[in-house]
Amino acid sequence: MLEKTTNYARGVKAEALARKYLEKQGYKHIKTRYKTKFGEIDLIMRNGNMLCFIEVKARASASDALEAITPRNRKRIENSALFFLSENPEFNDADMRFDVVTVSGDSSIQHLDNAWETVS
């Protein structure tokens, strides 16, 4: 049980680092850990007219973090994003994309914008 708490704390810290990094890049914070019946979106942020649904992964390396994002994870985030839009119609005019922020090693941050596109 202790390891699970450690992983949770590491995830919370990584999300905070990612949010701070993106805010410095001009992104505006909308939600953190947005939960739906489909799953959770780590961060929802806006950059101009672009609504960004962001998955944050903390791993030993950026490549390990990217490998941890499975097709199932992507589908969960996509469904949660659609749910967010249905609950928040004020964002319906925004463009949207799915980003990944990796936090690795000694808090090294990498932002991959438009990391994937939805498959209909």
DSSP file (Angstrom, degrees, kcal/mol; ACC not computed):
  #  RESIDUE AA STRUCTURE BP1 BP2  ACC     N-H-->O    O-->H-N    N-H-->O    O-->H-N    TCO  KAPPA ALPHA  PHI   PSI    X-CA   Y-CA   Z-CA
    1    1 A M     >        0   0    0      0, 0.0     4,-1.7     0, 0.0     5,-0.1   0.000 360.0 360.0 360.0 -33.2    0.0    0.0    0.0
    2    2 A L  H  >  +     0   0    0      1,-0.2     4,-2.1     2,-0.2     5,-0.1   0.897 360.0  53.8 -62.1 -41.3    2.9    2.3    0.7
    3    3 A E  H  > S+     0   0    0      1,-0.2     4,-2.5     2,-0.2    -1,-0.2   0.886 105.2  54.4 -61.8 -38.8    4.2    2.1   -2.9
    4    4 A K  H  > S+     0   0    0      1,-0.2     4,-2.4     2,-0.2    -1,-0.2   0.915 108.3  48.8 -61.1 -43.6    0.8    3.1   -4.2
    5    5 A T  H  X S+     0   0    0     -4,-1.7     4,-2.9     2,-0.2    -1,-0.2   0.901 110.4  52.0 -61.4 -41.8    0.8    6.3   -2.1
    6    6 A T  H  X S+     0   0    0     -4,-2.1     4,-2.4     2,-0.2    -2,-0.2   0.918 110.5  47.3 -62.0 -44.8    4.3    7.0   -3.3
    7    7 A N  H  X S+     0   0    0     -4,-2.5     4,-2.2     2,-0.2    -1,-0.2   0.897 112.2  50.5 -63.7 -40.3    3.2    6.7   -6.9
    8    8 A Y  H  X S+     0   0    0     -4,-2.4     4,-2.5     2,-0.2    -2,-0.2   0.944 111.4  47.5 -62.0 -48.3    0.1    8.9   -6.2
    9    9 A A  H  X S+     0   0    0     -4,-2.9     4,-2.3     1,-0.2    -2,-0.2   0.890 111.1  51.7 -61.5 -39.5    2.3   11.6   -4.6
   10   10 A R  H  X S+     0   0    0     -4,-2.4     4,-2.4    -5,-0.2    -1,-0.2   0.894 110.1  49.6 -63.3 -39.7    4.7   11.4   -7.5
   11   11 A G  H  X S+     0   0    0     -4,-2.2     4,-2.4     2,-0.2    -2,-0.2   0.908 110.1  49.5 -65.2 -42.9    1.8   11.9  -10.0
   12   12 A V  H  X S+     0   0    0     -4,-2.5     4,-2.1     2,-0.2    -2,-0.2   0.920 112.7  48.1 -61.9 -43.8    0.4   14.9   -8.1
   13   13 A K  H  X S+     0   0    0     -4,-2.3     4,-2.4     1,-0.2    -2,-0.2   0.913 111.0  50.6 -63.3 -43.1    3.9   16.5   -8.0
   14   14 A A  H  X S+     0   0    0     -4,-2.4     4,-2.6     1,-0.2    -1,-0.2   0.898 109.6  50.6 -62.6 -40.6    4.4   15.8  -11.8
   15   15 A E  H  X S+     0   0    0     -4,-2.4     4,-2.6     2,-0.2    -1,-0.2   0.900 110.2  49.9 -64.0 -40.8    1.0   17.4  -12.5
   16   16 A A  H  X S+     0   0    0     -4,-2.1     4,-2.3     2,-0.2    -2,-0.2   0.907 112.2  47.5 -64.7 -41.7    1.9   20.5  -10.5
   17   17 A L  H  X S+     0   0    0     -4,-2.4     4,-2.4     2,-0.2    -2,-0.2   0.910 112.7  49.2 -64.5 -42.3    5.2   20.8  -12.3
   18   18 A A  H  X S+     0   0    0     -4,-2.6     4,-2.6     2,-0.2     5,-0.2   0.916 111.2  49.4 -63.9 -43.5    3.5   20.3  -15.7
   19   19 A R  H  X S+     0   0    0     -4,-2.6     4,-2.7     2,-0.2     5,-0.2   0.939 112.2  47.4 -61.2 -47.5    0.9   23.0  -14.9
   20   20 A K  H  X S+     0   0    0     -4,-2.3     4,-1.9     1,-0.2    -1,-0.2   0.910 112.4  50.3 -60.9 -43.2    3.5   25.5  -13.7
   21   21 A Y  H  X S+     0   0    0     -4,-2.4     4,-0.8     1,-0.2    -2,-0.2   0.936 113.1  45.2 -59.8 -48.7    5.6   24.8  -16.9
   22   22 A L  H ><>S+     0   0    0     -4,-2.6     5,-2.3     1,-0.2     3,-0.6   0.879 109.0  55.5 -67.3 -37.9    2.6   25.3  -19.2
   23   23 A E  H ><5S+     0   0    0     -4,-2.7     3,-1.5     1,-0.3    -1,-0.2   0.883 104.3  54.6 -62.0 -36.7    1.5   28.4  -17.4
   24   24 A K  H 3<5S+     0   0    0     -4,-1.9    -1,-0.3     1,-0.3    -2,-0.2   0.765 104.4  55.7 -65.5 -23.9    4.9   29.9  -18.0
   25   25 A Q  T <<5S-     0   0    0     -4,-0.8    -1,-0.3    -3,-0.6    -2,-0.2   0.419 130.3 -96.4 -87.2   0.8    4.4   29.2  -21.7
   26   26 A G  T < 5S+     0   0    0     -3,-1.5    22,-0.3     1,-0.3    -3,-0.2   0.474  76.1 143.2 100.7   3.2    1.1   31.2  -21.6
   27   27 A Y      < -     0   0    0     -5,-2.3     2,-0.5    20,-0.1    -1,-0.3  -0.468  43.9-135.4 -75.4 148.6   -1.4   28.4  -21.1
   28   28 A K  E     -A   46   0A   0     18,-3.2    18,-2.7    -2,-0.1     2,-0.2  -0.917  18.5-124.4-107.4 129.5   -4.4   29.1  -18.9
   29   29 A H  E     +A   45   0A   0     -2,-0.5    16,-0.2    16,-0.2     3,-0.1  -0.499  36.4 162.3 -74.0 135.7   -5.5   26.5  -16.3
   30   30 A I  E     -     0   0A   0     14,-2.4     2,-0.3     1,-0.4    15,-0.2   0.699  63.0  -5.3-115.2 -54.3   -9.0   25.2  -16.5
   31   31 A K  E     -A   44   0A   0     13,-1.8    13,-2.6     3,-0.0     2,-0.4  -0.992  49.5-153.5-145.7 150.3   -9.1   21.9  -14.5
   32   32 A T  E    S-A   43   0A   0     -2,-0.3    11,-0.2    11,-0.2     3,-0.2  -0.987  83.0  -1.0-121.6 137.1   -6.8   19.5  -12.7
   33   33 A R  E    S-     0   0A   0      9,-3.1     2,-0.6    -2,-0.4     9,-0.2   0.933  78.5-165.5  51.4  55.0   -7.7   15.8  -12.4
   34   34 A Y  E     -A   41   0A   0      7,-2.1     7,-2.4    -3,-0.2     2,-0.4  -0.611   7.4-155.4 -74.7 116.7  -11.0   16.1  -14.1
   35   35 A K  E     +A   40   0A   0     -2,-0.6     2,-0.3     5,-0.2     5,-0.2  -0.786  21.2 162.4-103.1 136.6  -12.9   12.9  -13.3
   36   36 A T        -     0   0    0      3,-3.0     3,-0.3    -2,-0.4    44,-0.1  -0.809  56.3 -94.5-134.3 178.0  -15.7   11.4  -15.4
   37   37 A K  S    S+     0   0    0     -2,-0.3     3,-0.1     1,-0.2    43,-0.1   0.686 126.3  53.5 -68.3 -15.9  -17.4    8.0  -15.6
   38   38 A F  S    S-     0   0    0      1,-0.3     2,-0.3    38,-0.1    -1,-0.2   0.731 123.3 -85.9 -88.8 -24.9  -14.9    7.3  -18.4
   39   39 A G        -     0   0    0     -3,-0.3    -3,-3.0    40,-0.1     2,-0.4  -0.992  53.7 -53.9 150.9-155.9  -11.8    8.1  -16.5
   40   40 A E  E     -A   35   0A   0     -2,-0.3     2,-0.5    -5,-0.2    -5,-0.2  -0.936  24.1-150.2-128.6 144.4   -9.6   11.1  -15.6
   41   41 A I  E     -A   34   0A   0     -7,-2.4    -7,-2.1    -2,-0.4     3,-0.1  -0.966  14.3-149.5-109.2 126.8   -7.9   13.9  -17.5
   42   42 A D  E    S+     0   0A   0     -2,-0.5    -9,-3.1    12,-0.4     2,-0.4   0.952  75.9   2.9 -62.6 -52.3   -4.8   15.1  -15.6
   43   43 A L  E     -AB  32  54A   0     11,-1.9    11,-3.2   -11,-0.2     2,-0.5  -0.996  53.6-164.8-138.0 141.6   -4.9   18.7  -16.9
   44   44 A I  E     +AB  31  53A   0    -13,-2.6   -14,-2.4    -2,-0.4   -13,-1.8  -0.993  28.0 163.5-121.6 122.1   -7.2   20.8  -19.0
   45   45 A M  E     -AB  29  52A   0      7,-2.4     7,-3.7    -2,-0.5     2,-0.4  -0.914  28.3-135.9-137.3 161.4   -5.7   24.0  -20.2
   46   46 A R  E     -AB  28  51A   0    -18,-2.7   -18,-3.2    -2,-0.3     2,-0.4  -0.964  12.1-175.7-123.7 136.9   -6.3   26.6  -22.8
   47   47 A N  E >  S- B   0  50A   0      3,-2.8     3,-1.8    -2,-0.4     2,-0.4  -0.888  70.5 -54.6-129.4  99.2   -3.8   28.3  -25.1
   48   48 A G  T 3  S-     0   0    0     -2,-0.4   -20,-0.1   -22,-0.3    46,-0.0  -0.564 123.0 -18.5  66.3-125.4   -5.6   31.0  -27.2
   49   49 A N  T 3  S+     0   0    0     -2,-0.4    46,-2.5    -3,-0.1     2,-0.6   0.296 117.2 103.8 -93.6   8.9   -8.5   29.2  -28.9
   50   50 A M  E <   -Bc  47  95A   0     -3,-1.8    -3,-2.8    44,-0.2     2,-0.6  -0.833  57.5-157.0 -99.5 119.6   -6.9   25.8  -28.3
   51   51 A L  E     -Bc  46  96A   0     44,-3.5    46,-2.0    -2,-0.6     2,-0.5  -0.849  16.3-157.7 -92.4 121.4   -8.4   23.6  -25.6
   52   52 A C  E     -Bc  45  97A   0     -7,-3.7    -7,-2.4    -2,-0.6     2,-0.6  -0.894  14.2-161.5-111.9 124.0   -5.7   21.1  -24.5
   53   53 A F  E     -Bc  44  98A   0     44,-2.5    46,-2.1    -2,-0.5     2,-0.5  -0.918  25.6-161.3-100.9 116.5   -6.5   17.8  -22.8
   54   54 A I  E     -Bc  43  99A   0    -11,-3.2   -11,-1.9    -2,-0.6     2,-0.5  -0.877  19.3-160.0-118.5 126.6   -3.2   16.8  -21.2
   55   55 A E  E     - c   0 100A   0     44,-2.3    46,-2.5    -2,-0.5     2,-0.5  -0.886  15.7-156.8 -97.5 127.4   -1.9   13.5  -19.9
   56   56 A V  E     - c   0 101A   0     -2,-0.5     2,-0.4    44,-0.2    46,-0.2  -0.914  10.6-174.7-108.3 129.7    1.0   13.8  -17.5
   57   57 A K  E     - c   0 102A   0     44,-2.4    46,-2.7    -2,-0.5     2,-0.6  -0.989  10.7-162.3-127.9 128.0    3.4   10.9  -17.0
   58   58 A A  E     + c   0 103A   0     -2,-0.4     2,-0.3    44,-0.2    46,-0.2  -0.941  31.5 141.7-108.3 118.1    6.2   10.7  -14.5
   59   59 A R  E     - c   0 104A   0     44,-1.6    46,-0.7    -2,-0.6     6,-0.1  -0.881  65.7 -92.6-144.9 174.4    8.8    8.0  -15.3
   60   60 A A  S    S+     0   0    0     -2,-0.3    45,-0.5    44,-0.2     2,-0.3   0.855 110.2  15.2 -61.4 -35.5   12.5    7.4  -15.2
   61   61 A S  S  > S-     0   0    0     43,-0.2     4,-2.0     1,-0.1     5,-0.1  -0.941  76.6-116.2-137.6 160.2   12.8    8.6  -18.8
   62   62 A A  H  > S+     0   0    0     -2,-0.3     4,-2.5     1,-0.2     5,-0.2   0.884 117.0  53.7 -61.8 -38.8   10.7   10.5  -21.3
   63   63 A S  H  > S+     0   0    0      1,-0.2     4,-2.2     2,-0.2    -1,-0.2   0.896 107.4  50.4 -65.9 -38.2   10.6    7.4  -23.6
   64   64 A D  H  > S+     0   0    0      2,-0.2     4,-1.0     1,-0.2    -1,-0.2   0.903 110.8  50.6 -62.3 -40.0    9.3    5.3  -20.7
   65   65 A A  H >< S+     0   0    0     -4,-2.0     3,-0.6     1,-0.2     4,-0.3   0.923 110.5  47.7 -64.2 -44.9    6.6    7.9  -20.0
   66   66 A L  H >< S+     0   0    0     -4,-2.5     3,-1.4     1,-0.2    -1,-0.2   0.874 108.2  55.1 -65.9 -36.7    5.5    7.9  -23.7
   67   67 A E  H 3< S+     0   0    0     -4,-2.2    -1,-0.2     1,-0.3    -2,-0.2   0.744  97.4  66.3 -67.0 -21.7    5.4    4.1  -23.8
   68   68 A A  T << S+     0   0    0     -4,-1.0     2,-1.0    -3,-0.6    -1,-0.3   0.559  79.8  89.9 -77.2  -7.4    3.1    4.2  -20.8
   69   69 A I    <   -     0   0    0     -3,-1.4    -1,-0.1    -4,-0.3   -12,-0.0  -0.792  65.0-173.5 -95.9 103.5    0.3    5.8  -22.8
   70   70 A T     >  -     0   0    0     -2,-1.0     4,-2.4     1,-0.1     5,-0.2  -0.414  41.0-104.7 -92.6 165.6   -1.7    3.0  -24.3
   71   71 A P  H  > S+     0   0    0      0, 0.0     4,-2.3     0, 0.0     5,-0.2   0.863 124.6  55.3 -55.5 -34.7   -4.5    3.1  -26.9
   72   72 A R  H  > S+     0   0    0      2,-0.2     4,-2.2     1,-0.2     5,-0.2   0.913 106.7  49.4 -65.2 -42.7   -6.8    2.4  -23.9
   73   73 A N  H  > S+     0   0    0      2,-0.2     4,-2.3     1,-0.2     5,-0.2   0.934 111.1  50.0 -58.9 -46.6   -5.5    5.5  -22.1
   74   74 A R  H  X S+     0   0    0     -4,-2.4     4,-2.7     1,-0.2    -2,-0.2   0.915 110.3  48.9 -60.8 -44.1   -6.0    7.6  -25.2
   75   75 A K  H  X S+     0   0    0     -4,-2.3     4,-2.7     1,-0.2     5,-0.2   0.897 110.1  52.3 -63.4 -40.5   -9.6    6.4  -25.6
   76   76 A R  H  X S+     0   0    0     -4,-2.2     4,-2.1     1,-0.2    -1,-0.2   0.918 112.4  44.9 -60.6 -44.7  -10.3    7.1  -22.0
   77   77 A I  H  X S+     0   0    0     -4,-2.3     4,-2.4     2,-0.2    -2,-0.2   0.899 112.0  52.1 -68.3 -41.2   -9.0   10.6  -22.3
   78   78 A E  H  X S+     0   0    0     -4,-2.7     4,-2.1     2,-0.2    -2,-0.2   0.931 111.8  46.0 -60.6 -46.3  -10.9   11.2  -25.6
   79   79 A N  H  X S+     0   0    0     -4,-2.7     4,-2.0     1,-0.2    -1,-0.2   0.894 112.7  50.4 -64.8 -39.5  -14.2   10.1  -24.0
   80   80 A S  H  X S+     0   0    0     -4,-2.1     4,-2.5    -5,-0.2    -1,-0.2   0.872 108.2  53.6 -65.3 -36.7  -13.6   12.2  -21.0
   81   81 A A  H  X S+     0   0    0     -4,-2.4     4,-2.4     2,-0.2    -2,-0.2   0.911 108.2  49.1 -64.0 -43.0  -12.8   15.2  -23.2
   82   82 A L  H  X S+     0   0    0     -4,-2.1     4,-1.9     2,-0.2    -1,-0.2   0.894 111.2  50.4 -63.5 -38.5  -16.1   14.8  -25.0
   83   83 A F  H  X S+     0   0    0     -4,-2.0     4,-1.8     2,-0.2    -2,-0.2   0.919 108.5  52.3 -63.9 -43.5  -17.9   14.5  -21.7
   84   84 A F  H  X S+     0   0    0     -4,-2.5     4,-1.4     1,-0.2    -2,-0.2   0.923 109.6  49.3 -57.7 -45.3  -16.1   17.8  -20.5
   85   85 A L  H  < S+     0   0    0     -4,-2.4    -1,-0.2     1,-0.2    -2,-0.2   0.864 108.3  53.2 -64.4 -35.7  -17.4   19.5  -23.7
   86   86 A S  H  < S+     0   0    0     -4,-1.9    -1,-0.2     1,-0.2    -2,-0.2   0.843 114.4  42.1 -68.8 -31.0  -20.9   18.3  -23.1
   87   87 A E  H  < S+     0   0    0     -4,-1.8    -1,-0.2     1,-0.2    -2,-0.2   0.652 120.6  43.1 -85.0 -17.0  -20.8   19.8  -19.5
   88   88 A N    ><  +     0   0    0     -4,-1.4     3,-2.2    -5,-0.2    -1,-0.2  -0.602  60.9 169.3-131.5  70.0  -19.1   23.0  -20.6
   89   89 A P  G >   +     0   0    0      0, 0.0     3,-1.9     0, 0.0     4,-0.3   0.672  68.3  79.7 -61.4 -16.3  -20.7   24.3  -23.8
   90   90 A E  G 3  S+     0   0    0      1,-0.3     3,-0.3     2,-0.1    -5,-0.1   0.687  93.3  51.6 -63.7 -15.3  -18.8   27.6  -23.4
   91   91 A F  G X  S+     0   0    0     -3,-2.2     3,-1.9    -6,-0.2    -1,-0.3   0.388  77.6 100.5 -99.3   3.0  -15.8   25.7  -24.9
   92   92 A N  T <  S+     0   0    0     -3,-1.9    -1,-0.2     1,-0.3    -2,-0.1   0.746  79.1  55.7 -62.9 -22.6  -17.6   24.4  -27.9
   93   93 A D  T 3  S+     0   0    0     -3,-0.3    -1,-0.3    -4,-0.3     2,-0.2   0.569  91.2  97.0 -84.2  -7.8  -16.1   27.1  -30.2
   94   94 A A  S <  S-     0   0    0     -3,-1.9   -44,-0.2     1,-0.1     2,-0.2  -0.476  75.7-123.1 -81.3 149.5  -12.5   26.1  -29.2
   95   95 A D  E     -c   50   0A   0    -46,-2.5   -44,-3.5    -2,-0.2     2,-0.3  -0.497  34.3-150.4 -76.1 161.2  -10.3   23.9  -31.2
   96   96 A M  E     +c   51   0A   0    -46,-0.2     2,-0.3    -2,-0.2   -44,-0.2  -0.979  21.1 169.3-139.8 152.8   -9.0   20.9  -29.2
   97   97 A R  E     -c   52   0A   0    -46,-2.0   -44,-2.5    -2,-0.3     2,-0.5  -0.967  31.2-117.8-152.3 167.0   -6.0   18.7  -29.1
   98   98 A F  E     -cD  53 116A   0     18,-0.6    17,-2.1    -2,-0.3    18,-0.9  -0.951  34.1-177.1-114.1 121.4   -4.4   16.0  -26.9
   99   99 A D  E     -c   54   0A   0    -46,-2.1   -44,-2.3    -2,-0.5     2,-0.4  -0.731  15.3-148.6-114.6 161.9   -1.0   16.7  -25.4
  100  100 A V  E     -cD  55 112A   0     12,-2.2    12,-3.3    -2,-0.3     2,-0.5  -0.999   5.6-166.8-129.4 135.4    1.4   14.7  -23.3
  101  101 A V  E     -cD  56 111A   0    -46,-2.5   -44,-2.4    -2,-0.4     2,-0.4  -0.991  10.5-159.9-118.9 124.2    3.8   16.2  -20.7
  102  102 A T  E     -cD  57 110A   0      8,-2.7     8,-2.2    -2,-0.5     2,-0.5  -0.850   6.3-165.5-103.5 139.9    6.5   13.9  -19.4
  103  103 A V  E     +cD  58 109A   0    -46,-2.7   -44,-1.6    -2,-0.4     2,-0.3  -0.982  25.5 162.3-121.8 116.6    8.3   14.5  -16.2
  104  104 A S  E  >  -cD  59 108A   0      4,-2.6     4,-3.0    -2,-0.5   -44,-0.2  -0.886  41.9 -11.0-136.4 163.1   11.5   12.4  -15.9
  105  105 A G  T  4 S+     0   0    0    -46,-0.7     2,-1.4   -45,-0.5   -44,-0.1  -0.232 130.2   2.4  54.1-127.9   14.7   12.1  -14.0
  106  106 A D  T  4 S-     0   0    0      1,-0.1    -1,-0.2   -46,-0.1    -2,-0.0  -0.451 128.9 -64.9 -90.3  61.4   15.4   15.2  -12.0
  107  107 A S  T  4 S+     0   0    0     -2,-1.4     2,-0.4     1,-0.2    -2,-0.2   0.793  79.6 169.4  61.9  33.0   12.1   16.9  -12.9
  108  108 A S  E  <  -D  104   0A   0     -4,-3.0    -4,-2.6     1,-0.0     2,-0.4  -0.639  20.3-151.8 -74.0 127.2   13.0   17.2  -16.6
  109  109 A I  E     -D  103   0A   0     -2,-0.4     2,-0.4    -6,-0.2    -6,-0.2  -0.872  18.2-179.4-112.0 134.1    9.9   18.3  -18.4
  110  110 A Q  E     -D  102   0A   0     -8,-2.2    -8,-2.7    -2,-0.4     2,-0.6  -0.999  11.2-157.2-129.3 132.3    9.0   17.6  -22.1
  111  111 A H  E     -D  101   0A   0     -2,-0.4     2,-0.7   -10,-0.2   -10,-0.2  -0.945   5.8-171.8-114.0 119.6    5.8   18.8  -23.7
  112  112 A L  E >   -D  100   0A   0    -12,-3.3   -12,-2.2    -2,-0.6     3,-0.6  -0.905  14.8-157.9-109.4 102.0    4.5   17.0  -26.8
  113  113 A D  E 3  S+     0   0A   0     -2,-0.7   -14,-0.2     1,-0.2   -59,-0.0  -0.553  74.7  13.5 -83.7 149.5    1.6   19.0  -28.2
  114  114 A N  E 3  S+     0   0A   0     -2,-0.2   -15,-0.2     1,-0.1    -1,-0.2   0.929  76.9 172.2  53.5  50.2   -0.9   17.2  -30.4
  115  115 A A  E <   -     0   0A   0    -17,-2.1     2,-0.3    -3,-0.6   -16,-0.2   0.783  61.9  -2.2 -63.0 -30.4    0.5   13.9  -29.2
  116  116 A W  E     -D   98   0A   0    -18,-0.9   -18,-0.6   -42,-0.0     2,-0.3  -0.983  64.9-130.9-154.6 163.4   -2.3   12.0  -31.0
  117  117 A E        -     0   0    0     -2,-0.3   -20,-0.1   -20,-0.1     2,-0.0  -0.881  36.2 -99.9-115.8 151.1   -5.4   12.5  -33.0
  118  118 A T        -     0   0    0     -2,-0.3     2,-0.6     1,-0.1   -43,-0.0  -0.354  27.3-142.0 -69.1 148.0   -8.8   10.8  -32.3
  119  119 A V              0   0    0      1,-0.1    -1,-0.1    -2,-0.0     0, 0.0  -0.960 360.0 360.0-111.6 120.8   -9.7    7.8  -34.4
  120  120 A S              0   0    0     -2,-0.6    -1,-0.1     0, 0.0    -2,-0.0   0.480 360.0 360.0 -78.8 360.0  -13.4    7.8  -35.3
